[in-house]
Amino acid sequence: GELPSPVTTAAAEGGEGGEPVAQGSVKPEDWEPMAPAVTAKGAVTKVSWGPGRGLLCAGGSQGSSVLREDVLHRKISGSMVAIQLNSNLVRLERLDGGHFIQKCDINIRGIAVTETHLAVWNGSHCQVFEVQDSMCVAVSSHQTSAGCMAFSKDDSILRTVGSAVEICNYNGVVKKRISFSEGEGEPTHLDINGKFLAVATSNGQIKLFDLSKREAKTAGTNKNATGAPKQLGSSGKFVDSATGESLGSIRSIACNADGTRVSIL
């Protein structure tokens, strides 16, 4: 049988050979099988998506398995490269030589890296490490529901949480917030390049900020919003310029070094 996922553009099906297969697509005509997720003993008689994203259960006459999707991430900052190897291992490599593998205490859903620090998170917890020559030293471990994070040059972490981008220290203490309206959508992806911050939202809004400048204080402004980074120009929209139709869901965003260009996938 085949079962569409309620939260992703994917479907799962089980076969007589005991191999649950997921299929992913944006358009109905583009469906094609992905690699088998697992080989079970006996025929798969039932598959069911879990309540969270990327969680699948496959059952048969000889037992059942709970499967979790792992998307492997990679980041580069200066001469430092971070590559996720599996659910809890990250390979750190310097372009000028030397590498080591860091084991984390969480199932990694995202990574951020600089020349000196590494952050990993899973949607409920974040771990921050100081990167040394051949090892990482734990700096903090704190709770956060952030979906995306990035380091800034002033020893802060910027993260997407709900309807805001939070600016916090390495211990997760929030210093400032950049709020987004319901019409703009919730921030889902962000990128920092030098002093520039690019943010994409669930409604396809694109915003660019200068982290070195601050918005002017206005009467009645929430103290956490006061002094938030200054937005550059007006918001953009991820739509077809001719028809105004959405170009799809944004998967990543990046800005260039002088804040004049933004790339979107």
Summary of the structure (lengths in Angstrom):
residues: 265
radius of gyration: 20.8
end to end distance: 32.6
largest distance: 67.9
contacts: 763
relative contact order: 0.08
helix: 1%
strand: 50%
